[in-house]
Amino acid sequence: MSNDEQDFSVTLNTAIKCHESGDIAGAKSIYRNLLKSNPKHPKN
């Protein structure tokens, strides 16, 4: 796994944890940033 892929996964997991804990606004912000910075990423 490349550094970029690892960073993406860590950030995505952070967003998921925010989402699951009820911090929808925080999760939404992270999700949007991931989509903006990686629009063609296979997980998007």
C-alpha positions in Angstrom: 0.0 0.0 0.0 1.4 3.4 -1.0 1.7 6.3 1.4 -1.2 8.1 -0.4 -3.4 5.0 -0.1 -2.6 4.6 3.5 -3.3 8.3 4.2 -6.7 8.0 2.3 -7.6 4.9 4.4 -6.7 6.6 7.7 -8.7 9.7 6.8 -11.6 7.6 5.6 -11.6 5.6 8.8 -11.6 8.9 10.8 -14.7 10.0 8.8 -16.4 6.7 9.5 -15.7 7.0 13.2 -17.1 10.5 13.3 -20.1 9.3 11.4 -20.7 6.4 13.8 -20.3 8.5 16.9 -22.9 11.0 15.7 -20.5 13.8 14.5 -22.3 14.0 11.1 -21.0 17.5 10.3 -17.4 16.4 11.0 -17.8 13.3 8.9 -19.4 15.2 6.1 -16.5 17.6 6.0 -14.0 14.8 5.8 -15.9 12.9 3.2 -16.2 16.0 1.0 -12.5 16.7 1.3 -11.7 13.1 0.3 -13.9 13.4 -2.7 -12.4 16.7 -3.8 -8.8 15.5 -3.4 -9.4 12.0 -4.8 -12.3 12.1 -7.3 -11.3 9.0 -9.1 -10.2 6.9 -6.1 -11.7 3.4 -6.4 -13.3 3.7 -3.0 -15.3 6.9 -4.0 
